[in-house]
């Protein structure tokens, strides 16, 4: 047991932030950077797509639904593979692996955010929109100042679930050898070749603590926000 803990303590720096001193972040740090980057892209992207689908219920909404169903119906691992091989062809150069995975996570998660936000908009009383228009608000002002603040508060549990899944899905970056937490844990295990249970139990505990921390932050934010 003590020897197993020594494996963790001896490699703790590498598991937490990889080769950060050499300018190559990894481990827990890179996991958080990818998750935050993907969330920063997926949240406004999904909200924007939901607003388009809500505002234009015909061809635009059906097209967005088709796109979302296509993306959500494909395993994320394939989305990462496609991004890995297609983005260099589109951009004409290689992208950093962490950036490629972040874009894949954002694209995948934006579809779920779109559905959640659109459901929240549809659940609001129609009279709010009509009342805002009679008071001189434009459609855009009604969305951003009146409807979306209510929606985002109401769907916070759904968004929390999406972003917890996003955080855990960063572990799939190991398939393209991006040195996030799961990848560096595997590297440590391959190098040491003893006590794999200790290494991967530590890895699981870290993911659990990160997800619990996100949940606690969301609950605290909801409690401290004034009621709308």
PyMOL commands that set and color helices and strands:
alter all, ss='L'
color gray80, all
select helices_A, chain A and resi 2-10+12-17+20-22+27-55+59-72+76-91+97-123+126-134+139-154+156-176+181-192+196-224
alter helices_A, ss='H'
color red, helices_A
select strands_A, chain A and resi 18-19+24-25
alter strands_A, ss='S'
color yellow, strands_A
deselect
rebuild
show_as cartoon
